[in-house]
Amino acid sequence: MKIKLKLRSQLLLIFSLIGILPVAIVATISLMKSSSALESEALQQLVGLRDVKANQIESYLSSAKEDISILSNSRDVYELFHALQVYQELEEIVSENDKFGVDNIDYEGIWEERGENLLKYVDVLGYRDLLLLSADKGHIISPFKVG
């Protein structure tokens, strides 16, 4: 079934296709370029955001390192840690497998007597907790009961 078109209809169809084809090509090229430009802009924004976040993290870690340096040389930390070491010896904690008892009055008393200034320091700086590490026994010591 062939459809016969008049010459006028054929010419109209051909010129319409000739007119629409360049518009379609230009539209396709424009779409590809704008898509590429948007993708590139989004990538640049993400790279900028990544750099800002990296600087924030580096700044935070640098500040935390300075705080740790100050705290580690503090007389309060030394006295607290020494008292906790004596407590470990009295509790006969000799290895990392031995439980570090935190549920008794002696442990709480050590923190109340020697840890008050440190806890104020931690609070002022906005940290959530203060952890002391006992490298020889493998314990992490906190003023708060965990878990």
N, CA, C and O atoms as a MOPAC input file, in Angstrom:
PM7 MOZYME 1SCF
protein

 N      0.81300 1    -1.18500 1     0.00000 1
 C      0.00000 1     0.00000 1     0.00000 1
 C      0.85300 1     1.24200 1     0.00000 1
 O      1.34300 1     1.69700 1     1.03400 1
 N      1.00600 1     1.75300 1    -1.14200 1
 C      1.72300 1     2.99900 1    -1.30300 1
 C      0.75800 1     4.14700 1    -1.24800 1
 O     -0.32500 1     4.11300 1    -1.83100 1
 N      1.17600 1     5.16500 1    -0.53300 1
 C      0.34200 1     6.35100 1    -0.47200 1
 C      0.90700 1     7.35200 1    -1.46900 1
 O      2.09400 1     7.67900 1    -1.43600 1
 N      0.08000 1     7.81400 1    -2.31900 1
 C      0.49800 1     8.80200 1    -3.31100 1
 C      0.17600 1    10.17400 1    -2.77700 1
 O     -0.96600 1    10.47700 1    -2.43100 1
 N      1.20700 1    11.00300 1    -2.71400 1
 C      1.01700 1    12.37700 1    -2.27300 1
 C      1.15200 1    13.29700 1    -3.47200 1
 O      1.87800 1    13.02200 1    -4.42700 1
 N      0.43700 1    14.37800 1    -3.38400 1
 C      0.54400 1    15.38100 1    -4.42700 1
 C      1.89900 1    16.04200 1    -4.32000 1
 O      2.54600 1    15.98100 1    -3.27500 1
 N      2.32300 1    16.66300 1    -5.38100 1
 C      3.62000 1    17.33600 1    -5.41900 1
 C      3.72400 1    18.36700 1    -4.31300 1
 O      4.76900 1    18.50300 1    -3.67700 1
 N      2.66600 1    19.07700 1    -4.09000 1
 C      2.64800 1    20.11800 1    -3.05100 1
 C      2.90600 1    19.48200 1    -1.68200 1
 O      3.69500 1    20.00700 1    -0.89700 1
 N      2.26200 1    18.38400 1    -1.39800 1
 C      2.42400 1    17.69500 1    -0.11600 1
 C      3.82800 1    17.12100 1     0.00800 1
 O      4.42000 1    17.15100 1     1.08600 1
 N      4.36000 1    16.59700 1    -1.09000 1
 C      5.71300 1    16.06100 1    -1.05100 1
 C      6.73300 1    17.15100 1    -0.76300 1
 O      7.62300 1    16.97100 1     0.06800 1
 N      6.60200 1    18.29100 1    -1.45600 1
 C      7.53000 1    19.40500 1    -1.23900 1
 C      7.42000 1    19.93900 1     0.18900 1
 O      8.43000 1    20.25600 1     0.81800 1
 N      6.20700 1    20.03600 1     0.69100 1
 C      5.99200 1    20.51200 1     2.06300 1
 C      6.65000 1    19.56300 1     3.06800 1
 O      7.27000 1    20.01500 1     4.03100 1
 N      6.52300 1    18.28500 1     2.85600 1
 C      7.13000 1    17.28800 1     3.73400 1
 C      8.65200 1    17.36100 1     3.66900 1
 O      9.30900 1    17.33300 1     4.71000 1
 N      9.21800 1    17.45200 1     2.48900 1
 C     10.67700 1    17.52200 1     2.32000 1
 C     11.23800 1    18.78500 1     2.97100 1
 O     12.22800 1    18.71500 1     3.69900 1
 N     10.61200 1    19.94700 1     2.71300 1
 C     11.11600 1    21.20700 1     3.29700 1
 C     10.93400 1    21.22700 1     4.81500 1
 O     11.74600 1    21.81900 1     5.52700 1
 N      9.89600 1    20.59800 1     5.30300 1
 C      9.70100 1    20.50900 1     6.75500 1
 C     10.82200 1    19.68900 1     7.38100 1
 O     11.38500 1    20.07600 1     8.40500 1
 N     11.14200 1    18.55400 1     6.76000 1
 C     12.23500 1    17.71600 1     7.26600 1
 C     13.56600 1    18.46300 1     7.19500 1
 O     14.38200 1    18.38600 1     8.11400 1
 N     13.77300 1    19.18100 1     6.10100 1
 C     15.01000 1    19.96100 1     5.95500 1
 C     15.08600 1    21.05100 1     7.02500 1
 O     16.17200 1    21.35600 1     7.51800 1
 N     13.96700 1    21.62900 1     7.38200 1
 C     13.94100 1    22.67300 1     8.41400 1
 C     14.05900 1    22.10400 1     9.82600 1
 O     14.69700 1    22.70900 1    10.68700 1
 N     13.45800 1    20.96200 1    10.06300 1
 C     13.46700 1    20.37200 1    11.40300 1
 C     14.81800 1    19.71600 1    11.71800 1
 O     15.26000 1    19.75800 1    12.86600 1
 N     15.46300 1    19.12800 1    10.75100 1
 C     16.71700 1    18.41600 1    10.96300 1
 C     17.79900 1    19.31100 1    11.58100 1
 O     18.40800 1    18.89500 1    12.56700 1
 N     18.07300 1    20.51400 1    11.06200 1
 C     19.09400 1    21.35800 1    11.70200 1
 C     18.70200 1    21.77200 1    13.13400 1
 O     19.55100 1    21.85700 1    14.02100 1
 N     17.41500 1    22.02300 1    13.33300 1
 C     16.95800 1    22.39300 1    14.67700 1
 C     17.19100 1    21.23200 1    15.63300 1
 O     17.63700 1    21.44300 1    16.76000 1
 N     16.89900 1    20.02100 1    15.20400 1
 C     17.10600 1    18.84200 1    16.04200 1
 C     18.59300 1    18.64200 1    16.34000 1
 O     18.96400 1    18.30700 1    17.46400 1
 N     19.43600 1    18.84700 1    15.33300 1
 C     20.88500 1    18.70300 1    15.53500 1
 C     21.39900 1    19.74600 1    16.52000 1
 O     22.15600 1    19.41300 1    17.43200 1
 N     20.99600 1    21.00400 1    16.34800 1
 C     21.41600 1    22.08500 1    17.24300 1
 C     20.90700 1    21.82600 1    18.66200 1
 O     21.63200 1    22.05200 1    19.63100 1
 N     19.68200 1    21.35900 1    18.78800 1
 C     19.11300 1    21.06200 1    20.10500 1
 C     19.89500 1    19.94100 1    20.78600 1
 O     20.17000 1    20.01100 1    21.98400 1
 N     20.24800 1    18.92000 1    20.03000 1
 C     21.01400 1    17.80500 1    20.59400 1
 C     22.39200 1    18.25900 1    21.04400 1
 O     22.83600 1    17.89800 1    22.13400 1
 N     23.07200 1    19.04600 1    20.22300 1
 C     24.40100 1    19.55900 1    20.58500 1
 C     24.30200 1    20.46300 1    21.81100 1
 O     25.13300 1    20.37000 1    22.71400 1
 N     23.29800 1    21.33500 1    21.85400 1
 C     23.10600 1    22.22500 1    22.99800 1
 C     22.84500 1    21.43300 1    24.27500 1
 O     23.37400 1    21.76000 1    25.33700 1
 N     22.03900 1    20.40600 1    24.16500 1
 C     21.73800 1    19.56000 1    25.32500 1
 C     22.99700 1    18.88000 1    25.84500 1
 O     23.22200 1    18.82400 1    27.05400 1
 N     23.81700 1    18.36300 1    24.93600 1
 C     25.05300 1    17.69200 1    25.35600 1
 C     26.02000 1    18.68200 1    26.01000 1
 O     26.63900 1    18.36600 1    27.02600 1
 N     26.15100 1    19.88000 1    25.43000 1
 C     27.06900 1    20.87500 1    25.99700 1
 C     26.57200 1    21.38000 1    27.34600 1
 O     27.36400 1    21.53700 1    28.27500 1
 N     25.27600 1    21.63500 1    27.46600 1
 C     24.75500 1    22.12900 1    28.74200 1
 C     24.85200 1    21.05200 1    29.81100 1
 O     25.13400 1    21.35300 1    30.97000 1
 N     24.62400 1    19.81500 1    29.43600 1
 C     24.75200 1    18.70700 1    30.37500 1
 C     26.19400 1    18.58800 1    30.85200 1
 O     26.45200 1    18.38900 1    32.03900 1
 N     27.11400 1    18.70800 1    29.93000 1
 C     28.54000 1    18.64800 1    30.27000 1
 C     28.92800 1    19.82100 1    31.16600 1
 O     29.68500 1    19.65100 1    32.12100 1
 N     28.40900 1    21.01400 1    30.85800 1
 C     28.71800 1    22.19300 1    31.66300 1
 C     28.15500 1    22.06100 1    33.07600 1
 O     28.82800 1    22.41700 1    34.04400 1
 N     26.93800 1    21.55800 1    33.20500 1
 C     26.34000 1    21.35400 1    34.52700 1
 C     27.11400 1    20.31000 1    35.32600 1
 O     27.33700 1    20.47300 1    36.52600 1
 N     27.51800 1    19.24900 1    34.65600 1
 C     28.29700 1    18.20800 1    35.32400 1
 C     29.63600 1    18.76700 1    35.80200 1
 O     30.07800 1    18.47900 1    36.91400 1
 N     30.26900 1    19.56000 1    34.96100 1
 C     31.55100 1    20.16700 1    35.31600 1
 C     31.39200 1    21.12700 1    36.49100 1
 O     32.22700 1    21.15000 1    37.39500 1
 N     30.33600 1    21.90800 1    36.48000 1
 C     30.07400 1    22.84700 1    37.58200 1
 C     29.80000 1    22.09900 1    38.88200 1
 O     30.29800 1    22.48200 1    39.94100 1
 N     29.01900 1    21.04700 1    38.80300 1
 C     28.73100 1    20.25100 1    39.99500 1
 C     30.01600 1    19.62800 1    40.53700 1
 O     30.22300 1    19.58900 1    41.75000 1
 N     30.87400 1    19.14500 1    39.65200 1
 C     32.14500 1    18.56600 1    40.07300 1
 C     33.01800 1    19.61300 1    40.76000 1
 O     33.64300 1    19.33100 1    41.78200 1
 N     33.05800 1    20.81200 1    40.20200 1
 C     33.84400 1    21.89600 1    40.81000 1
 C     33.31300 1    22.24700 1    42.19700 1
 O     34.09400 1    22.50700 1    43.11200 1
 N     31.99900 1    22.25600 1    42.35500 1
 C     31.41500 1    22.53400 1    43.67100 1
 C     31.77200 1    21.43000 1    44.66700 1
 O     32.08500 1    21.71100 1    45.82400 1
 N     31.72600 1    20.19300 1    44.22500 1
 C     32.08700 1    19.08300 1    45.10400 1
 C     33.56400 1    19.12100 1    45.48700 1
 O     33.92200 1    18.83300 1    46.62900 1
 N     34.41200 1    19.47500 1    44.53700 1
 C     35.84600 1    19.59200 1    44.83600 1
 C     36.07000 1    20.71100 1    45.84600 1
 O     36.85300 1    20.55800 1    46.78400 1
 N     35.38200 1    21.83500 1    45.65500 1
 C     35.49400 1    22.94600 1    46.61000 1
 C     35.00900 1    22.56000 1    47.99300 1
 O     35.63600 1    22.89700 1    48.99700 1
 N     33.88900 1    21.85300 1    48.04100 1
 C     33.34300 1    21.39200 1    49.31800 1
 C     34.29700 1    20.40500 1    49.98500 1
 O     34.50700 1    20.45500 1    51.19700 1
 N     34.87000 1    19.51100 1    49.18900 1
 C     35.84200 1    18.55200 1    49.71900 1
 C     37.04000 1    19.27000 1    50.33900 1
 O     37.50900 1    18.89000 1    51.41200 1
 N     37.53300 1    20.30700 1    49.66100 1
 C     38.68100 1    21.06300 1    50.17500 1
 C     38.34200 1    21.77900 1    51.47300 1
 O     39.15000 1    21.80700 1    52.40100 1
 N     37.14700 1    22.35800 1    51.53800 1
 C     36.72200 1    23.04400 1    52.76100 1
 C     36.62800 1    22.04800 1    53.91400 1
 O     37.12100 1    22.31200 1    55.01100 1
 N     35.99900 1    20.90900 1    53.66300 1
 C     35.86600 1    19.88200 1    54.70400 1
 C     37.23200 1    19.35300 1    55.13000 1
 O     37.46800 1    19.13100 1    56.31700 1
 N     38.12700 1    19.15100 1    54.17500 1
 C     39.47400 1    18.67100 1    54.50500 1
 C     40.18900 1    19.67700 1    55.40300 1
 O     40.85200 1    19.29000 1    56.36500 1
 N     40.05600 1    20.96100 1    55.09400 1
 C     40.66900 1    21.99500 1    55.92800 1
 C     40.04800 1    22.01700 1    57.32200 1
 O     40.75800 1    22.19000 1    58.31400 1
 N     38.72700 1    21.84400 1    57.40500 1
 C     38.06800 1    21.81100 1    58.70900 1
 C     38.55700 1    20.62600 1    59.53900 1
 O     38.82500 1    20.76300 1    60.73200 1
 N     38.67000 1    19.47800 1    58.90800 1
 C     39.13200 1    18.28200 1    59.62500 1
 C     40.57900 1    18.46300 1    60.07800 1
 O     40.91800 1    18.15000 1    61.21900 1
 N     41.43100 1    18.96700 1    59.18600 1
 C     42.82800 1    19.19100 1    59.55300 1
 C     42.93900 1    20.19200 1    60.69200 1
 O     43.75800 1    20.02100 1    61.59500 1
 N     42.12800 1    21.22400 1    60.65300 1
 C     42.13700 1    22.22600 1    61.71700 1
 C     41.69000 1    21.61700 1    63.04000 1
 O     42.29400 1    21.87000 1    64.08200 1
 N     40.62300 1    20.81000 1    62.99200 1
 C     40.12700 1    20.16000 1    64.20300 1
 C     41.18300 1    19.22600 1    64.78200 1
 O     41.43800 1    19.24100 1    65.98600 1
 N     41.79900 1    18.41000 1    63.92000 1
 C     42.80200 1    17.46400 1    64.39100 1
 C     44.02900 1    18.17800 1    64.94600 1
 O     44.61700 1    17.73300 1    65.93100 1
 N     44.40900 1    19.26800 1    64.32300 1
 C     45.53900 1    20.05500 1    64.82400 1
 C     45.21800 1    20.63200 1    66.19900 1
 O     46.04800 1    20.60100 1    67.10800 1
 N     44.01700 1    21.15100 1    66.33800 1
 C     43.58300 1    21.69600 1    67.62700 1
 C     43.52000 1    20.59900 1    68.69000 1
 O     43.95500 1    20.80200 1    69.82300 1
 N     42.97900 1    19.44100 1    68.32100 1
 C     42.89600 1    18.31800 1    69.26300 1
 C     44.29000 1    17.84900 1    69.65900 1
 O     44.52600 1    17.49500 1    70.81400 1
 N     45.21200 1    17.84500 1    68.70200 1
 C     46.58800 1    17.43800 1    68.99900 1
 C     47.22900 1    18.40800 1    69.99600 1
 O     47.94100 1    17.99100 1    70.90900 1
 N     46.97200 1    19.69100 1    69.81200 1
 C     47.49200 1    20.68200 1    70.75800 1
 C     46.87800 1    20.47800 1    72.14400 1
 O     47.57500 1    20.55800 1    73.15600 1
 N     45.57000 1    20.21300 1    72.18300 1
 C     44.90400 1    19.97000 1    73.46400 1
 C     45.48800 1    18.73800 1    74.15800 1
 O     45.71800 1    18.74500 1    75.36800 1
 N     45.72300 1    17.69000 1    73.38300 1
 C     46.29100 1    16.46300 1    73.94500 1
 C     47.70100 1    16.72900 1    74.45900 1
 O     48.09200 1    16.23400 1    75.51600 1
 N     48.44900 1    17.50700 1    73.70700 1
 C     49.80700 1    17.83500 1    74.13800 1
 C     49.79600 1    18.58700 1    75.46400 1
 O     50.59500 1    18.30000 1    76.35400 1
 N     48.88600 1    19.54800 1    75.58900 1
 C     48.77300 1    20.31900 1    76.83500 1
 C     48.34600 1    19.40300 1    77.97100 1
 O     48.92700 1    19.42900 1    79.05600 1
 N     47.31900 1    18.58700 1    77.71100 1
 C     46.82300 1    17.68600 1    78.75000 1
 C     47.86000 1    16.64800 1    79.16200 1
 O     47.99700 1    16.33900 1    80.34500 1
 N     48.58600 1    16.11500 1    78.19500 1
 C     49.53100 1    15.04700 1    78.51400 1
 C     50.68000 1    15.55200 1    79.38500 1
 O     51.31700 1    14.76400 1    80.08500 1
 N     50.94500 1    16.83500 1    79.35000 1
 C     52.01100 1    17.40800 1    80.18100 1
 C     51.46900 1    18.03900 1    81.45600 1
 O     52.22300 1    18.64700 1    82.21700 1
 N     50.19400 1    17.90400 1    81.69100 1
 C     49.54300 1    18.50900 1    82.84700 1
 C     49.85500 1    17.72900 1    84.12500 1
 O     49.91400 1    16.50000 1    84.12500 1
 N     50.04900 1    18.46300 1    85.19000 1
 C     50.28400 1    17.83900 1    86.50300 1
 C     49.03700 1    17.06600 1    86.94900 1
 O     49.14900 1    16.00600 1    87.56500 1
 N     47.85900 1    17.59500 1    86.63900 1
 C     46.60900 1    16.91700 1    86.99500 1
 C     46.51900 1    15.53600 1    86.34700 1
 O     46.11400 1    14.56900 1    86.99200 1
 N     46.89400 1    15.44800 1    85.08400 1
 C     46.84800 1    14.16400 1    84.38500 1
 C     47.85900 1    13.20300 1    84.99700 1
 O     47.56900 1    12.02400 1    85.20200 1
 N     49.04000 1    13.71900 1    85.28300 1
 C     50.06900 1    12.87400 1    85.88300 1
 C     49.59300 1    12.29000 1    87.21200 1
 O     49.72800 1    11.09100 1    87.45400 1
 N     49.04000 1    13.14100 1    88.06800 1
 C     48.57900 1    12.67800 1    89.38200 1
 C     47.40400 1    11.69700 1    89.24600 1
 O     47.35200 1    10.68700 1    89.94800 1
 N     46.48300 1    11.99500 1    88.35700 1
 C     45.34900 1    11.10100 1    88.13800 1
 C     45.82300 1     9.75200 1    87.61000 1
 O     45.40400 1     8.70500 1    88.10300 1
 N     46.68700 1     9.77900 1    86.61700 1
 C     47.16200 1     8.53400 1    86.03100 1
 C     47.96000 1     7.72200 1    87.04400 1
 O     47.84000 1     6.49800 1    87.09400 1
 N     48.77000 1     8.39800 1    87.84600 1
 C     49.53500 1     7.70000 1    88.88200 1
 C     48.57600 1     7.03900 1    89.89100 1
 O     48.78200 1     5.89000 1    90.28100 1
 N     47.54300 1     7.76100 1    90.30400 1
 C     46.56700 1     7.19100 1    91.24100 1
 C     45.85400 1     5.99100 1    90.61900 1
 O     45.59200 1     5.00200 1    91.30500 1
 N     45.54200 1     6.07000 1    89.33700 1
 C     44.89400 1     4.94300 1    88.66000 1
 C     45.84500 1     3.75200 1    88.51400 1
 O     45.41100 1     2.60200 1    88.57800 1
 N     47.13200 1     4.02100 1    88.32000 1
 C     48.10600 1     2.92800 1    88.26400 1
 C     48.20200 1     2.21700 1    89.61900 1
 O     48.26200 1     0.98900 1    89.68600 1
 N     48.21600 1     3.00800 1    90.69300 1
 C     48.23800 1     2.41900 1    92.03900 1
 C     46.97200 1     1.58600 1    92.23800 1
 O     47.02400 1     0.48300 1    92.78200 1
 N     45.83600 1     2.12400 1    91.79300 1
 C     44.56300 1     1.39200 1    91.88100 1
 C     44.65800 1     0.06700 1    91.11900 1
 O     44.19700 1    -0.96600 1    91.60400 1
 N     45.26100 1     0.10300 1    89.91700 1
 C     45.42500 1    -1.12500 1    89.12900 1
 C     46.22900 1    -2.15900 1    89.91300 1
 O     45.87900 1    -3.33900 1    89.94600 1
 N     47.30700 1    -1.70200 1    90.53900 1
 C     48.15300 1    -2.62900 1    91.30100 1
 C     47.40600 1    -3.20500 1    92.49500 1
 O     47.52000 1    -4.39500 1    92.78800 1
 N     46.63700 1    -2.35900 1    93.19000 1
 C     45.87600 1    -2.83700 1    94.34200 1
 C     44.78200 1    -3.81300 1    93.92000 1
 O     44.44600 1    -4.73600 1    94.66200 1
 N     44.23500 1    -3.60700 1    92.73900 1
 C     43.19700 1    -4.50200 1    92.22400 1
 C     43.80800 1    -5.74400 1    91.58400 1
 O     43.09500 1    -6.62500 1    91.10500 1
 N     45.13200 1    -5.80100 1    91.58400 1
 C     45.88000 1    -6.92500 1    91.00900 1
 C     45.55600 1    -7.14100 1    89.54000 1
 O     45.29700 1    -8.26100 1    89.10100 1
 N     45.57600 1    -6.06000 1    88.79800 1
 C     45.35900 1    -6.12400 1    87.35500 1
 C     46.74200 1    -6.23900 1    86.72500 1
 O     47.52000 1    -5.28500 1    86.75200 1
 N     47.04700 1    -7.39300 1    86.16400 1
 C     48.38800 1    -7.60700 1    85.63800 1
 C     48.43900 1    -7.79700 1    84.12400 1
 O     49.51600 1    -7.72800 1    83.53100 1
 N     47.29100 1    -8.03500 1    83.49100 1
 C     47.29400 1    -8.20100 1    82.03600 1
 C     46.06600 1    -7.53300 1    81.43700 1
 O     45.16600 1    -7.08000 1    82.14500 1
 N     46.06000 1    -7.48600 1    80.11000 1
 C     44.93700 1    -6.85900 1    79.41000 1
 C     43.66200 1    -7.66100 1    79.55000 1
 O     42.58000 1    -7.13300 1    79.29300 1
 N     43.75200 1    -8.91900 1    79.94700 1
 C     42.56000 1    -9.75500 1    80.11100 1
 C     41.88400 1    -9.56000 1    81.46200 1
 O     40.73600 1    -9.96300 1    81.64800 1
 N     42.59300 1    -8.94100 1    82.40500 1
 C     41.99900 1    -8.69100 1    83.71800 1
 C     41.04100 1    -7.51600 1    83.63500 1
 O     41.33100 1    -6.51300 1    82.98200 1
 N     39.92700 1    -7.64000 1    84.28200 1
 C     38.90700 1    -6.59900 1    84.24600 1
 C     39.31600 1    -5.43500 1    85.14800 1
 O     39.76800 1    -5.62700 1    86.27700 1
 N     39.14700 1    -4.25000 1    84.62700 1
 C     39.45400 1    -3.03000 1    85.37100 1
 C     38.17200 1    -2.60100 1    86.07900 1
 O     37.24800 1    -2.08800 1    85.44700 1
 N     38.12200 1    -2.81100 1    87.38200 1
 C     36.88700 1    -2.54400 1    88.12500 1
 C     36.57400 1    -1.06200 1    88.25200 1
 O     37.37500 1    -0.29100 1    88.78100 1
 N     35.42800 1    -0.67700 1    87.77500 1
 C     35.00800 1     0.72800 1    87.84400 1
 C     33.75200 1     0.90200 1    88.69100 1
 O     33.21600 1     2.00600 1    88.79000 1
 N     33.28700 1    -0.17400 1    89.29500 1
 C     32.03000 1    -0.13200 1    90.04000 1
 C     32.24000 1    -0.03100 1    91.54800 1
 O     31.38200 1    -0.45100 1    92.32500 1
 N     33.36200 1     0.51600 1    91.95800 1
 C     33.55200 1     0.60700 1    93.40600 1
 C     33.87300 1     2.03600 1    93.82500 1
 O     34.16100 1     2.89600 1    92.99300 1
 N     33.82000 1     2.26100 1    95.09400 1
 C     33.98300 1     3.59900 1    95.66000 1
 C     35.39400 1     4.13500 1    95.47000 1
 O     35.58700 1     5.34600 1    95.35900 1
 N     36.38600 1     3.24200 1    95.43300 1
 C     37.77100 1     3.68300 1    95.26500 1
 C     37.97600 1     4.32800 1    93.89500 1
 O     38.58000 1     5.39600 1    93.78600 1
 N     37.47200 1     3.67400 1    92.85600 1
 C     37.61000 1     4.20000 1    91.49400 1
 C     36.90800 1     5.55300 1    91.36500 1
 O     37.47200 1     6.51200 1    90.83800 1
 N     35.68600 1     5.61000 1    91.84900 1
 C     34.92500 1     6.86700 1    91.78300 1
 C     35.60900 1     7.95800 1    92.59400 1
 O     35.61700 1     9.12300 1    92.19700 1
 N     36.18600 1     7.57500 1    93.73400 1
 C     36.88500 1     8.54900 1    94.57500 1
 C     38.10900 1     9.12300 1    93.88900 1
 O     38.40200 1    10.31100 1    94.02700 1
 N     38.81900 1     8.29700 1    93.15900 1
 C     40.00100 1     8.78500 1    92.42600 1
 C     39.58500 1     9.85500 1    91.43200 1
 O     40.22300 1    10.90300 1    91.33500 1
 N     38.51900 1     9.59100 1    90.69500 1
 C     38.07000 1    10.56900 1    89.70500 1
 C     37.54800 1    11.83800 1    90.37200 1
 O     37.79300 1    12.93900 1    89.87900 1
 N     36.84200 1    11.70100 1    91.46800 1
 C     36.31800 1    12.87800 1    92.16200 1
 C     37.45100 1    13.71900 1    92.73600 1
 O     37.41700 1    14.94800 1    92.66800 1
 N     38.44200 1    13.06100 1    93.29400 1
 C     39.53700 1    13.77100 1    93.94500 1
 C     40.52400 1    14.35900 1    92.94500 1
 O     40.96300 1    15.49800 1    93.10000 1
 N     40.87100 1    13.59300 1    91.92900 1
 C     41.96200 1    14.00700 1    91.04700 1
 C     41.52000 1    14.41200 1    89.63100 1
 O     42.29700 1    15.01700 1    88.89200 1
 N     40.29500 1    14.08600 1    89.25800 1
 C     39.87500 1    14.33200 1    87.88300 1
 C     38.99200 1    15.53600 1    87.66900 1
 O     38.61100 1    15.83000 1    86.53600 1
 N     38.65700 1    16.24200 1    88.73900 1
 C     37.70500 1    17.34500 1    88.62300 1
 C     38.18500 1    18.43100 1    87.65200 1
 O     37.42400 1    18.86000 1    86.78400 1
 N     39.42500 1    18.87500 1    87.78900 1
 C     39.94900 1    19.92000 1    86.89500 1
 C     40.01100 1    19.44900 1    85.45000 1
 O     39.72600 1    20.21500 1    84.53000 1
 N     40.37800 1    18.20800 1    85.25400 1
 C     40.43900 1    17.67200 1    83.89200 1
 C     39.06100 1    17.62600 1    83.25000 1
 O     38.89900 1    17.95900 1    82.07600 1
 N     38.08300 1    17.21600 1    84.02200 1
 C     36.72800 1    17.14600 1    83.47500 1
 C     36.18800 1    18.53300 1    83.14200 1
 O     35.43200 1    18.69300 1    82.18400 1
 N     36.57300 1    19.53000 1    83.92800 1
 C     36.18600 1    20.91200 1    83.59600 1
 C     36.83700 1    21.33200 1    82.28700 1
 O     36.19500 1    21.94400 1    81.43400 1
 N     38.09900 1    21.00500 1    82.13500 1
 C     38.84000 1    21.32600 1    80.91000 1
 C     38.16700 1    20.67800 1    79.69600 1
 O     37.97600 1    21.32100 1    78.66300 1
 N     37.81700 1    19.41600 1    79.83300 1
 C     37.15000 1    18.68100 1    78.75000 1
 C     35.80800 1    19.33400 1    78.42100 1
 O     35.44700 1    19.47100 1    77.25200 1
 N     35.07600 1    19.73200 1    79.45300 1
 C     33.77200 1    20.36300 1    79.24900 1
 C     33.90600 1    21.70600 1    78.54000 1
 O     33.13100 1    22.01700 1    77.63600 1
 N     34.88400 1    22.49600 1    78.94900 1
 C     35.08900 1    23.82100 1    78.34600 1
 C     35.46300 1    23.68700 1    76.86900 1
 O     35.02100 1    24.48400 1    76.04100 1
 N     36.26500 1    22.69500 1    76.54400 1
 C     36.68100 1    22.50200 1    75.15600 1
 C     35.60700 1    21.84600 1    74.29600 1
 O     35.72400 1    21.81600 1    73.07000 1
 N     34.56200 1    21.32100 1    74.93100 1
 C     33.46600 1    20.74800 1    74.16600 1
 C     33.64700 1    19.28600 1    73.79600 1
 O     32.94400 1    18.77900 1    72.92200 1
 N     34.57200 1    18.60400 1    74.44300 1
 C     34.73300 1    17.17700 1    74.18700 1
 C     33.67400 1    16.40600 1    74.96000 1
 O     33.15100 1    16.88500 1    75.96600 1
 N     33.36400 1    15.20600 1    74.47900 1
 C     32.33400 1    14.39800 1    75.13500 1
 C     32.88500 1    13.58500 1    76.29000 1
 O     32.14700 1    13.24600 1    77.21500 1
 N     34.16500 1    13.26800 1    76.25200 1
 C     34.70300 1    12.36300 1    77.25400 1
 C     36.20500 1    12.57300 1    77.35300 1
 O     36.82000 1    13.20900 1    76.49700 1
 N     36.76800 1    12.03300 1    78.39600 1
 C     38.21000 1    12.02300 1    78.60000 1
 C     38.61400 1    10.56600 1    78.75000 1
 O     38.11000 1     9.86400 1    79.62700 1
 N     39.50600 1    10.11900 1    77.91000 1
 C     39.95800 1     8.73000 1    77.96500 1
 C     41.45300 1     8.70100 1    78.23300 1
 O     42.22900 1     9.37700 1    77.55800 1
 N     41.84600 1     7.92300 1    79.21300 1
 C     43.24900 1     7.69700 1    79.48800 1
 C     43.57200 1     6.28500 1    79.02100 1
 O     42.78900 1     5.35900 1    79.23400 1
 N     44.72100 1     6.12200 1    78.38700 1
 C     45.10400 1     4.82500 1    77.86300 1
 C     46.22000 1     4.23800 1    78.71100 1
 O     47.25300 1     4.87000 1    78.93200 1
 N     45.99600 1     3.04000 1    79.17400 1
 C     47.00900 1     2.31900 1    79.91900 1
 C     47.66300 1     1.33800 1    78.95000 1
 O     47.16800 1     0.23000 1    78.74800 1
 N     48.76400 1     1.74900 1    78.36100 1
 C     49.39200 1     0.95900 1    77.30700 1
 C     49.91300 1    -0.37800 1    77.82400 1
 O     49.83800 1    -1.38700 1    77.12200 1
 N     50.43400 1    -0.39100 1    79.03300 1
 C     51.01000 1    -1.64000 1    79.53100 1
 C     49.95700 1    -2.69100 1    79.85000 1
 O     50.24000 1    -3.88600 1    79.76700 1
 N     48.75000 1    -2.26900 1    80.21300 1
 C     47.68200 1    -3.22400 1    80.54400 1
 C     46.62000 1    -3.31500 1    79.45300 1
 O     45.78900 1    -4.22300 1    79.46100 1
 N     46.65100 1    -2.36900 1    78.51500 1
 C     45.68300 1    -2.40100 1    77.42000 1
 C     44.30400 1    -1.90000 1    77.78700 1
 O     43.32400 1    -2.23700 1    77.12300 1
 N     44.21300 1    -1.10000 1    78.83600 1
 C     42.91000 1    -0.59000 1    79.26000 1
 C     42.68800 1     0.84700 1    78.78900 1
 O     43.62000 1     1.64400 1    78.68000 1
 N     41.42500 1     1.14300 1    78.51600 1
 C     41.00200 1     2.51100 1    78.24900 1
 C     40.22200 1     2.95100 1    79.48400 1
 O     39.22600 1     2.33100 1    79.85600 1
 N     40.68600 1     4.01900 1    80.10900 1
 C     40.13100 1     4.43100 1    81.38600 1
 C     39.32000 1     5.70100 1    81.17000 1
 O     39.80500 1     6.67600 1    80.59700 1
 N     38.07800 1     5.67100 1    81.63700 1
 C     37.17200 1     6.79800 1    81.47900 1
 C     36.53200 1     7.10700 1    82.81800 1
 O     36.36100 1     6.20800 1    83.64100 1
 N     36.17000 1     8.37900 1    83.05500 1
 C     35.48200 1     8.70700 1    84.29400 1
 C     34.02400 1     8.24500 1    84.30200 1
 O     33.36700 1     8.27600 1    85.34200 1
 N     33.52100 1     7.81800 1    83.14300 1
 C     32.13300 1     7.42400 1    83.02200 1
 C     32.03600 1     5.92200 1    82.83400 1
 O     32.90700 1     5.30800 1    82.21900 1
 N     30.98100 1     5.33700 1    83.36100 1
 C     30.75300 1     3.90800 1    83.17100 1
 C     30.25700 1     3.68700 1    81.75600 1
 O     29.28800 1     4.31200 1    81.32600 1
 N     30.91700 1     2.80400 1    81.03600 1
 C     30.57200 1     2.53500 1    79.64600 1
 C     29.92500 1     1.16200 1    79.54000 1
 O     30.39200 1     0.18100 1    80.11900 1
 N     28.81400 1     1.12600 1    78.76800 1
 C     28.16100 1    -0.11500 1    78.41200 1
 C     27.69800 1    -0.93200 1    79.56000 1
 O     27.13000 1    -2.00600 1    79.36300 1

